Amino acid sequence: MDGAGIDRGWQALPPEAPLEMPVQSLRARPARRPGGLPSRPAASWLRRLLVVGLAILLTLFAAREMSLVLNSGKPTVLEGIVLVLFVVLFAWIALSFVSACCGFVRLLLGPDRRLGIEAEGPPPMPRGITALLMPTYNEDPGRVMAGLQAIHTSLTEAGAMDRFHIFILSDSTDPAAWIAEEAAFLDLRRRTGDEARIFYRRRPKNIERKAGNIAEWVRRFGGAYPQMLVLDADSVMTADTIMRLADAMERHDDVGLIQTLPIITGGSTLFARMQQFAGRVYGPLIAEGIAWWHGAEGNYWGHNAIIRTEAFASAAGLPELHGRKPWGGHILSHDFVEAALMRRAGWAIHMVPWLRGSYEESPPSLMDLAVRDRRWCQGNLQHMAVLPTRGLHWVSRLHLMTGIGSYITAPIWLVFLFAGILLSLQARFIRPEYFPAGPSLFPEWPTVDPVRAMWLFIGTMALLLAPKLMAWIALLFHARDRRGCGGAIRTLISMLLETVIAGLLAPVTMLTQSLDVFSILMGRDSGWSAQRRDDGSMPFSQVVKLYWRHTAFGLAFGAVAWLVSPYLALWMSPVVLGLALAIPLASLTARRDLGLGLRRLGLLLVPEESETPKVLTDAVAFRRQREEVPALPGPQALFHEPALLEAHRRMLPAPRRPRQDPFDATLLVGLAKAEEAESLEEALRGLNRAELAAVLADARGLSRLTALAGAG
């Protein structure tokens, strides 16, 4: 993998740009390399030595204690496996704990505001024009456009809209979503009265998914914009935050990317409200810690981040991995890799967790999280092929390893639990060898130290739970956030509630992720599907279908542990209980009434609910306004609204010469079916989704469907 740029000719004018793109604004800019390192914190190596060194010391101490627990001066093979698995899992916990401690100190002392970005005071006015990119794939267009309208309103009220252009970059394959996007785009222009700075483009083929969508925009239009701010379908950001990011990027020539800390908002189900509470209370502590010691070698989370277009175009070109899917092909989790490649080329990557005004939403249920997790699991495991890349900074490699570890640790934990049962079986049923071969004055007693084991367990759990307690203590020193979370006592109760439910869900997630890893090892591709954003409800029978295996596994696991030893079953009870209750837990946490009921009790609150930023209230209001306007279903709307049909026709790509266009069997089949149809309804019924999309994207097919609509 050579990490070449997206396109060496990225500064050139694009050919045959669509009508709705600002072609006239494009201009070539001279290439430049980052000069100096003014954005890099001094003595960052000392910070990393402190964090990594303490994590290693904690792990060594825990490894010694576990060795004494097993009395493994001469360990058996099984004891050796248990010890190795424990060390791997504990090292993960230790690094997270030490990093969280650094975040706790930063929250108490005040954030490490590098790049000169201040959270207070009037925001600076950027000099150049920044592109706001909204990639979308079969999403609800009303929701997407409502968020963009809220951002547009915020920028307009700040008097800064002339410094920003909004691009809606569609990869939608569903014809109904595509036509609805075009209608919503025209409506967004009408509502804002802004036709000069809002643009829409749909790619006929969504090659490389979101990464390819952004890359194509950079190739065709990146030369006009020094920087781009990448959003997600559920992203909302304030003008204040956007302006500060754009100004910081302009003032630091060596910076390639600045990542904000998106705050989860808008949750109504119990699961979503748990997620947003955890993200809002624990998230700043974790983010402050990693930002402090990662320094200029930060990471990219794929959205709500501003990127220097030159850095992205010249360094962040993604390779196509060798082999078949799921291991080969295009990289699904592109963001970590893009950050690593930009850092390799000399660009600084920063995180600014203290800068508020960056928002996103959470999956509404455990089921929706599992769908997203399956894709992320495959994408992160693909990073194994990226790790050997020459020239990557060691912190960038650590980011990739962290992404891999976030899924690999699930099957490691599962194997560790099985190994624990086997170790107990060995101790109970296999006769020990008291007098090994060779002269010996004393017998070797094979014992497990239960007291030391108990204290080691308590210490491990303390490292897991201490960051939550530190986050609560830090919250006490921030009066506004403390009040916004319901006060010190309610926040503590909310934290206990979230910890208990999350603890029960953890084994369910462990087994799900373990199955995901296994399916990837078996060669099964996850694909890419649109996410649900609002409703997490699901028929109970469907929940049973998804989680009966978890329940059966938990009951069987508990029964085996009980047969081996009642004491072992007691130790395993949290895991067994969570798995046994997987079905009711998944069903109950997806309910809105429980989530909203806890909100009325003042539990699981976040400050953005008591003092909701205007950009969020605007987004909700604009979404409701759009829901009140009835829309014609599917592609039929195209042939009932002349203005929409004309706009759709003008936004189609220009006809290309036969040599430029490969043979498209789907289009030819669709055209043939459309020619045979006697009415528009018959044509729409006869075409499958891919055929209809191909026909609607072709001037000949569109003319035929229009003629059928007129004849009807």
N, C-alpha and C positions, 0 to 999 in steps of 0.2 A: 504494500500500500504506500503510494508515494505522496498522498495528501495534496495533489495538485489543485489549483484553483478551479472554480466552477467553469470559467470560460476566459481564456486569455484575451478574447476580444470583447470583454464585457462593457467597455467604454463606448463601443460603436453604437450608432443609431440602429434601432431594431427594424427589421423588414416587415412591411405590411401590418403595422400595429392596428389593433381594433379601434373602431371609431370612438369608443368611450374612454380611451387612454390619452393622456396629455402628451402626445408625440412631440408637439412643438416645443416643449420645455426641455427636451433632452439635449445634453451637451457633453462633449468629451472633457475629461479632467486629467491633468498629468498624473502619472503614477508617482507615489511617494512611499518611502519606507518609514516606519515609526522612528522618530528621533528622540533620543534621551529616554529616561525612565522617571519622569517627575511624579507619576501616580503610584509608584511602588513604595510600600511602607518600609522604613528602615529596620534592619536587623530581623527580618521575617524568619531567618533561619533559626534564631533563638526561640521564637514562638513555636516553631515546628518541633524543635528539639525538646522543648518543654512538654508539648502535648504528646508526641509520639513516645518520648522517653518515659513519661509517667505511665502511659498505657502499657508499654512493654514491662515496666516494673510491676504493675498490678497483675499483669498476666502471668509473669514468672512466679509471683507470690501465690497466686491461685493455683498454678500448676503444681507447685510444691505441696500445697495443702491437699489437693486432690490426690496426689501421689501418696501422701501419708494416709488419707482416707482409705485408699485401696490397699495400703500396706504393700506397695508394689516395688520393693527393692529388687525382686526378680519377678516382674509382671508376667502374667499369662498373656496370650495373644488377645484374648477378649478384654482384659484389663488395659492393655496397651491401646486398643481401639477406643475404649471409653475415655481414656486419658487424652488421647489426641483430639477426639471430637469435642471434649469439654474445653480444651485449650483454644480451639478454633472459635467456638461460640463465645467464650469468655473474652477473648481478644476483641471481638466485635463490640461487646458490651463495654469493655474498658475504654476503648477509644471514644465511643459515644459519650461516656460519662465524663472523661477528662475534657472533651470539647465543650460539653454542657457546663462544666465548672467555669471554663473561660467565658462562656456566654453570660453566666450569672454575675461574674465580676464586672463585665462590660455593662450589663444592665444597671448595676449599682453605681458604677463610676460615670456612666454616660457612654454613648456609642462612640466607636472609633470612626469619626467622620472624615474618611479620606476623600479625595477628589474635590474637596471643598464644597460638598453638597450639604446645605443646611436645610433642616426640616421646617424652620420657622422663617417668617419675614416674607416680603413680596418676592414672588418667583422672578428670576431673570428672564429677559426676552431673548430667545435664540436669534441668531443672525441668519442662518440658512433655513432651507426648507427640509423638513423631515417627513418621510413617508410612514403612514400608519397602515400596516398590512393586516388584513383580517382573512386568513385562510379558512375556508368552510367546506365541509363535506357532508352532504345530505342532512344538514342541520335544519332546525326550525328557523326560517328566514326572519320571521317576526321578532324572535328573540335576538338574533344577531343584529338586525337593524336597529332595534330599540337600544341596545348597548352602544352602537356607533352613534346614534342620535344623541344619547346622553353625553358621550365624549365630545361630539361636535358642539353641543350646547355649552359645555364647560369651557372649551377652548374659545368659543365665540364670546362668552361673558368675560373671559380673561383678556380679550382683545388680541388673541394670538392665532386665530384660525387661518390668517393669511400665511403663517409659517408652517402649515401642515397640509398634506394631501392624504386622503383616505382611499385605500385600495381594497376592494372586496375581491378576493381571489378564490373562485369557486372550482372545486374538484368534484362536484356532485355528479353522480352517475344516475340518480333517480330523476327521470324527466319531470315529474311533478315538483320535486324540490328545485330543480333548475328553473322552471318557469315561475315558480313562486318567488325565487330569489330575484329574478329580473323585475317582477312586479313590485317587490318590496324595495328594490334598489331605486326604481323610478319614484316610488312613494317617498323614500328617504330624501331624495333630491327635492321633491315638491315640499315636504314638510320643513326642510331646512332652508329652502330657497337658494341652495348652493349647487350649481351645476358645474362650477369651475374647479372644484377641489374634491369631488367624490366620484370614484370610477369603479367600474365593474368589469371583470374578465372571467370567462369560464374556459378552462382547458378541455379540449375534446377528449384527451387521454390523460388520466391521472397517473402518469409515470412517476415512480418514487414517492408517491403520496405527498404528505405535507412538505417534506424536505425538497422534493422536486418542484412543488408549487412555488415555494419561495425562491428556489434556484432559477426557475424560468423567469420570474419577475426580475431578478437581479440581472440576468443576461440581457433582457429586452429593455429594461427601464432604469436599472440601477445607476447608470451614469449620470442621471439627473439629480440624484439625491445622495448627499454625503452620508446619511444615516437612515436607518429604518427601525421602527418600533414594531415588534411582532406581537400580535394579539392572538387570543384563542376565542372560540365561539362563545364562551361564557365570560370573557374578560371585560372589565370596565376599569378605567383609570381616570383620575382627576387631571384637569389642566395643570394644576400646580406641580404634580409629580412629573408629568410629561415634559413640561417646560424645564424643570430642573435637570432632568436626564439629558435633554437635548443640549442644554447649555454646558453641562459637564463634559459631554462628548466633544463639543466644539473647543473647549479649553484644554483638553488633554489629547495631544496628537498620538500618543502611544497606546491609548485605550481602544480595544476592539469591541468590547461588550460590557454592558452594565446590567446586572440582573437585580430586579426588585424582589421583595418578599410578598407574593400575592396573599392577601387575607381572604379566607373563605367566608362567604356571606350568603344570605338568601336561603339557608337551609330550613326546611319545615318538618321533615321526617326525623324520627329519633336518631337514626344513623347519621344523617347529614348534620344535625345539630351537635352530635358528639364530635364529629369531624371538625366542624368549624370552631367549637369551643377549644378542642385540643390544639388546633392550628393557631388560634388567637392567643392562648395562654402559654402553651409550651413552645410554639413556633418561634417567637422572637428570641427566646433563650438559646435554642438550637442554632438559629441562623446567625445570631451575633457571635456565637462561639466559632462556627466554621468560617465566617467572614474574617474574624480576627486573625486566625492562623493560616487560612488559605491565602490571604493577601491578594496579590495580582494574579494568582493562579486559581481563580475562582471557577465556578461552574455555570452552566446554562441549563435552564429548565424548560426551554422550548417556547416560552411565551412571557408576556409582560416584561420584556427586556428590550433595551435599545442596542443596536448593532451598527458598527461602522461598516458601510457598504463595501468600501475598498478592502477591508480586512476579510470580510466574508467572501467576497468575490475572488480574492487572490489566494486564499488559504483554506477555505472550508469546503472544498469540493469533496463529496463523499465517494468512496469507491464502491463498486459492486463486488460483494464477497463471493469467493469461489464456492462452488458446490450448490446443491439443491436447497430449496427451502425446507425447514425453517432456518437452517444455519447459514445458507448462502443467500444470494440475491441482494436486494436493497436493504439497507440498515433501517429497522423500524424506529429504534430509539436514537434519533439522529443528533439530538441536542448536545449530549455529553461529548460526542465525537467532534462535532463542529467546534466546541469550545477548546478541546484539546488541540485541534489542528491550528486554530487561530493563535493559541498560546505558543505552539511550536514555531510559528512564523515570527514570533517576537511581539505579538500584541498582548496587552494586559487584559485580563478578565476579572471584573470586580463584582462583588455583591454589596448592595446597600440596604440592609434589612431595617435600618432606622427610618427610611423614607416611606411614609405611609401614603395611601391614596392609590394602591394597586390591589385589585380585587378579582376573585374568581369564584366558582361554585364547586360544590362537592358532589360526587355521585350520591343519589338519594337512598341507596340501599346496599346491603352486602352483595346482592346479586349483581348490581351494576358495577360495583367495585371489582368483582371477580372478572367480569368481561374485559374491563380496561386493564386489569392486572395481567391477564393472559397475554395481551399484546405487548405490554411492557416487559413481561418476563422473557418473551422471545427476543425482543429488541435488546434487552440488557445482556442476555446470554450471547448474542451475536458479538458483543464487545470483546469476547475472548479472542476473536480473530484480529481485533484492533490493538490489543495490548502489546504485541511484539513490534509495533510500528517504530521505526527509527526516529529519534529526535524528540520524542514526547517528554515533557517535563514529568518528573516523578510524582508530583502532586496530581497532574492530569491522569497519570496511570492509576493513582489512588482513587480518583473519582470513578474511573471505569471499573475498578475492582469493587468499589462500594456498591455501584449499581448491580454488578454481578452477585455480590454477596447478599444483597437485599432479598434475592430469591433463592440462592443456593443454601442460605442458612435454614430455610424451611425444611428441606429434606435432610439436612444435617441434624437438625433438632429431632426429626422423626426417627432417624437411625439411632441417635443417642438414646432416645426413649426405649427403643427395641433392645439396644445393647444393655441398657440397665436391667431389663427383665431377664435377658439371657445371663447376665452376671449373677442375678439373684438365683436363677435356676442352677447355675454352676455351683454356687455356694451351698445350695440345699441338697442337690441330688448327686453331685460328683464327689466321690470320696477323696479327701485331701491327702497329699503325700507329706506326712509329718517328718520323715527321715529320708531326705533325698540321697542320691548316690554319693559315695565318698564319706570320709570320716567327719563326724560331727558330734560335738559334746552335748548340744541342746537341740531339741526339735524345733521346726519352723511352724509356728502357729499361723494359719491363714485367717486373719481377722480383718474385718472392716470396722473402722472407728466411727460409730454412729454419732457420737457427740461432735466430733470434728466435722462430720458430714452435715450435721444440722447447722453448725455455725457457718460452714461454707455456703450452704443454701441461703441462709439469712443474709450473708454478705453479698451474694450475687443478686438477690432480690432488692437489696438496698441500693446497689448500683443502678438497677433498672428503674427504681421508683424515685430515687433522689432527685433527678432532674425535674420531676413534676413538683416536688416539694420546693425546690429552689425557684421554680417559676412562680409558685404561689407567693413565696417570700418576696421576690423581686416585684411582684404585682402590688404588694403592700406599700411600696415606695413610690408608686405612680398612681396618684389619687384619682386621676381622670379614668384610667383604665380599670382601677379597682371598683369605682362606682359603676362603670359601664358593665361590669361582670356581675353586678348585684351586691357588691360589698364583700368584705373579707370572709364572713361566715358562709354566705350563700356560695361564694366561689369555692370554698373548701368542700362544702357538701357536693357541689357540682363535680369537683375534681374526684372525690371518692366514688361518686356514681359512675362517672366516665371510666375510672380505673377498673371498677368491678365488671362493668359490661364489656369493656375492651379486653379485659383479662379472659372473660368467657369466650369472646369471639376469636381470641388469638389462636387457640388450637384449630378452630374451623378454618381460619386463614392459612395456618400452617399446612393442613392437609390439602387444601385447595391448591396452594402454590406448589406443594410437592407433586401433586398430580399434573400440574401444568409443566413442571420441569420434566417429569416422566414422559408426557405426551410429546414434548419437544425432542427429547432423546429418541423417541420412536418415529420422529420425522413428520409430525403433524403441524401444519402451518395454521396460525391463528387468524389470518386475514385481517381486515380492517373494517369495523362497523361503526356507524354513528352512535353517539352516547345519548342515553336519556338524561335530561337535566332537571326535571321537576318531580314527576311522580315516581315513587319507588315501589308502589303497590304491585302485587302479583297474586294471581289466584293461589289459594293455599295448596291446591293439588300440584301446581307447578313448583312451589317451594319444596314440597315433599319429594317431587321427582329430582330436584337438584341436590337435596341434602340428605336423602335417606341413607346414602352410603356413608356419610360422615357419622350419622347416628349409629348405624350398625357397626361401623369400625370402632367407635367410642365404647359401645357396650361390650363388644368382644375384647377390646383392649383392657377394659376394666375387669372383666371376668377373668382373663388370663392373669392379670396382676394380683387379683384376690386369691386365685388358686396357688400362685407362687408364695404369696405372703400377704396377710392382711395389712401389715405395716407398709409394704410396698404399694398396695392399693391406696392407702391413705396418702402417701407421698404423690401418687399419680392422680389423685382425685380432681385437682383443678383442670387437668387436661381431659380426663374422662368426662367430667361434668359438662365442660364446654362442648365437646363433641356430641354427647348424648342429647343435649338441648339445642343442637344446631338448627333444627326445623323451627321450633317456636322462637328462637333468638332471631333468625333471619326474617321471620314473618313479623314479629313485634317491632323490631327496630326499623322496619320499612314503613311503619304507620305514621301518618301525619298527626293524628289526634293525640298520640302519646308525646310526640315532639312539641306540639303547640301547647299541650297541657302542662308540660314541664316549664315551658316559657312563661305561662301565666303564673306559675308558682315561683318564678324568679330564678329558675335553675337553668344551667347550660346557656347562660346569657353571654353575649359579646358586646363590647362598647358600640359597635356599628348598629346595634338595634336600639339602644337608648338615645344615641346621637347619630342618626343615620346621615352620612354625607349626602349632599344634594345630588351628586352624580348617580348614586344608587337609587334614590327616590325618583329621580327623573327616568332612569332605566325601567323601573317598575311601572311608572305612569305611562310611558311611551308604549310599553308592551301591552298594557291593558287597553290603550287606545286602539292599537292595531287589532286586538282580539275582538273589539266591538264592531269592526268593519267586516261584513261577510265577504268571503273570497270564493270564487268559483273553483270547484275541485279540479285538481290536476291540470294537465296540458290543455284541457278544453278552454280554460280561461284565455289562452292565446288567441283563439278564434272568435271570441266574444268581445274583445277589447282591441279596437283598431290601433290605438296608440301603443299598446304593449306589443302587438304583432309587428308594427313598423320598427319599434326599438329592437325587438328580437332579430328582425331581418338585418338591421344595420350592424348589429353586434356579431353577426356570424363572421367567421374568418373569411378572408378573400379567397376566391377559387385558386387552386394551385394546379400547376401543370401535371400531367399524368405521371411523369417521371418522379415528381416530388412526393406524390401520394401513393403509398403502398396499396396493394389490393385489399379492399375492405369487404370481406364476405358478408359481414353483418349488415352493412349499408345496402349491398345489392339485394339481399333477401328482404330487407325492410322496404326498399323501393318497389320490389316486385309485389309484395303483399299490398302496399298502398295503391298500386295501379289496379289491382284486381278488386279492391273494395269498392262498394257502391255508395257508401256514406261515411261520414267522419266517424260516427260511432262504431261502425263495423271495422274501420281501419284501426282505431284505437284499441278495440278488443282483440284484434288479430295480431297486433305487434307486441312482442315481449318488451321488457324494459330496455334492454340493450339495443334492440332494433328501433324502438321509438326514439331513443336518444340519438341514434345515428341519423335517422330520418329528419328529426327536428334540427340537427346541426348541418344539414345539407340543403342548399338552395333549391334543388330539384324536388326533394322530398317535401320541403316546406310548401312549395308552390302546389304540389299535388294535394296535400292536406287542406290547404286554403281553398282550393277549387272544390273539394268535397264539402267543406263547411259552407261555401257559397251556394252549392247545389242543394244542400239540405234546407 
